[in-house]
Every structure is written in C-alpha cells, then in structure tokens.
Amino acid sequence: MSMPPQTPPPATAHEPAPHYPWRHAVTTRWADNDIYGHVNNAVYYQYFDSAINALLIEKAGLDIQHGTVVGFIVRSECDYLKPVAYPGTLEVGVAVERLGGRSVTYRVALFSAQGEPCARGRMVHVFVDTAHGRSVAVPETTRQALLPYLLPSSAADAQAQAAACNAGAASAGTV
C-alpha cells in the first residue's frame, strides 16, 4: 500500500539551495502574462516541466524525440507564494524527492532573481515505453543520473527500493 505524498513544509523567506540542487534559468515571456498582469498560474507548470526535462536531457541523456522510454507527468501540484511577471528572470530549483521503481517524484520551486521563493510544488513522472504506452522501470542510466539530486532523507529509501527491485528481478530470472 502506498502512502499519499506529504505536503511540502511551509515556505521560508529564502529556501537554501541544497533543498533544490538542480537549478534552471527561466526568462518570462510576454505571452506568459494574463489579464491580471502577472504570469498565469498554468505557466508555472510549464517552467517546472521544462526544468525537469532539461535535467533529464543534460544529465540522463533523455531523447525526447527518438527515445524508447520517456517520462509522463501523472501528478502535479503547486503552491503559489508570490506573483511573477514579464519581463523577468527566474530560476527553477529541482530535487528528487522519491526515486521509485517506475516513477520519480520531483520537488520543484520557482525563485525570483533575488532568490525569493515564488512558488513550490511537486511533479511525478511515470516512465513509459513509447512503443506500447505502458509503464516501465526507471531506466538505470536515469536512476544513476538522478541520484545526486535525491534529497538526503530519500536516499536510503531509494537504495532499499533498488535492492528490492533487483532481488525481485533476480528471483524472476530477469537480471
């Protein structure tokens, strides 16, 4: 039985960089603003998704055009802390909160140019075989590439899960 994800801890004035070890710069666009004069809430998810994919492309070699395995976002949430607007330069912070057998939970945050948290959330990727549209194990190259971004409290859990997956595969004769 899986446990529901926990709500992120309350925002602080400045969250330290170690909570989000991968950083990705974002420049707001004119089209990001809505009628209220700030970036529309839905655009924050685009920033988060782009930062996560930049991490996977750069560090894990994800091939979004021709790869046989890709990550699909199956869950997302965002707490909006402070509005942002065009023109602006922002930074998305990414950490791996959970590294499961077939999915990865990312903790994400959007920071102003001054380092103030503007939004915080979570996104969950399930890895999928592009030919059949079925979930598959997180590729080992992806798993290894994400380990440096795994939050310390999650590292022991990830090692135990990997060992259990390997033990299960060995008993099934699939290693």
Beta strands, then each sheet from edge to edge (+ up, - down):
strand 1: 22-27
strand 2: 69-80
strand 3: 89-99
strand 4: 103-111
strand 5: 117-129
strand 6: 134-135
sheet 1: 1+ 3- 4+ 5- 2+
sheet 2: 1+ 3- 4+ 5- 6+
end
